[in-house]
Amino acid sequence: MEIVREAAEGVSTSELAERFGVSSRAIQYTLKADAERQTDAAIPVSAVSVKVTAAELAALDEVLAKAGIESRAEGLRRLIQAAGGVFVPDAQMAAEMARYRASLHEVGNGVAQIAKQMTRANLQGQALYARRGSKTARFHESGVDRLMRSIVATPTLKWRAMARMDCPS
């Protein structure tokens, strides 16, 4: 806290780094961490307390361990959010959602390119395929249909599964 106090008084980061025997970057990180801590402290919170038996506490710890949740506080936060209908993905799910978003972006670009080609062909009075019922047209139609079904169905099923939290009765 001495670093934060002196930096607030106008002492430069290089002077602080020399005095404390660390790099200027370490001082900057310390100041940034303190600013983030103060921002987090500005959000009003309330404490929740509940009395449970030893067996109930053991069951809670077991469920949290199975779900990969490291703290009881985080487990209770997730339970409250799930009960309120709020979906908050964990880091793994957020990364998976980012991959889906990128995949959807690629597919969207592909569909846009196909639409441009079809529009260009229509404006020039040419058919994109020789005839509607040709093998090439059927292959592309079925491939696009399969791709779109998998894109729409897969994330929805995974998100639903991840949103549920199995608790023992």
N, C-alpha and C positions, 0 to 999 in steps of 0.2 A: 504494500500500500504506500510505502515511502516513495516508490518510483512514480506512482500515479499522482501523489500529492505534489512532488517536486515538478513534475511535468506540467501540472496545472498552474504552478507558480511561474512557468516560463523557462525552466531549465531545458536546454536542448537535449535531444536524444543522444547525441555523440558524447556530451559531458556525462550524462547518466550512465551510458555504456562503459565509459572509462572508469568512472567511480565504482560501479558494481562489478566490473571485470567480465562483462558480457558484450555481445555484438549490438550494434545499433538496431539491427533487425529484431533481436530478442526484446529490446525495449519497446519497439513499435508493436510487436505481437502482444506484449503485456498490456500496453495501453488499449489496444483493440479489444482484447479479451475483457478488460475491465468495462469498456464501453458497452459491449454485448451483455455483460452481466447486469449492468445497470438498466439496460433496455428490458431484459427479462424480468428484472425485479419490479419494473414499472407496471407489469401486467398483474391485475388483482387476482389473487388466488384464495381459496378456502381449504382448510384442512378437514379431512373426513376421518372419523374414528369409529371403529366398530369392534365389538367384543365377539370373539369366536372361540369355540372349543379347540383343543389341541388337534383333534381329529379333523375338524373343518379346515384348520390352518394347513395341516399336512396335505389334505385333498386339494386345497387351493395351490399350494406349492407344486404339487404333482402336475396339475393341469397347466400351470404356467411353464413348467419345465418342458412338458410335451410340446407346447406351442412355441418354445424357443424364446419366451419372454423372461428377461433376466431379473426384473424387480417386481415386487407386488404392486408398487405404485403404478408402474406402466401397465400391468395387467388390469388393474381396476380402471385406469383411464380408458383402455381399449374396450372394456366391458360397458362402461358408461356411454362411450361414443357409439358402440354397436347397438345398445338399447335405444339410443336416441335416433338411430337411423343414419348416423354419420359414418361414412366409409373413409378411414384413414389408412392408406397402404403402408406396409413396412418397407424397409429399404429394398429388399429383394423384389417385392411386388412393384414398387415404383420403377425399378430398373426394367422389369419385364414390361410394364406399361409403356416405358419409353421406347423399348424395342418394337412393341406393337405399333406405336405411333409412327416410328420410322418406316415400318413395313407398310402401313396404310398410306403413308406419304408416297412411297415408291409406287404402290399400286395405283394411287390416284394420278400420279404423273403418267403412268402407262395408259390408264383409261383416257386421260386428256389427250395423249398423243394419238390414240386410236380414233378418238372423236374428231381431232383435227384432220387426220388422214381421210376419214369418211366424209367430212364436210368438204374438204378439198376435192375429193373424187366426185361427190354429188354436184358441186359447182361446175366441174369440168364435164359433167354428163357421163362419167364412167362409173361402172360398178366396182366396188372394192374387191369383190370376188366375182368369178365368172357367172355363177348363178347361186341363188339363195340356198338351195339344197345340196350344194357340193360338199365333198368330204372335208375340205379345208374349213369351210364356214361352220359345219357341225362341230369339228374338233375345237375350234376357237370358242364357239358358244358354250360348249360343255365345260371347257377348261376355265373360262371366266366365271361360269356359274359355280363350279366347285370351289374356286379360289374365294369368291365372295362369301359363300356359305361358311367356309372354314375361318375366314377373317372375322365374320360377325359372330359365329358361335363360340369359338375357342376362348377369347378373352372374357366373354360374358359368363361362361361356365366357371372359369378359374376365379374371376372376381367374386362370384357368389360363394364359391367354396372357401375362399380366403376370408370373406366377410363374416362367415359363421365361426362361432367359438364354441366348441363342444365342452360342456360343463357336466360333471357327474351329478346325478339326481340326488 
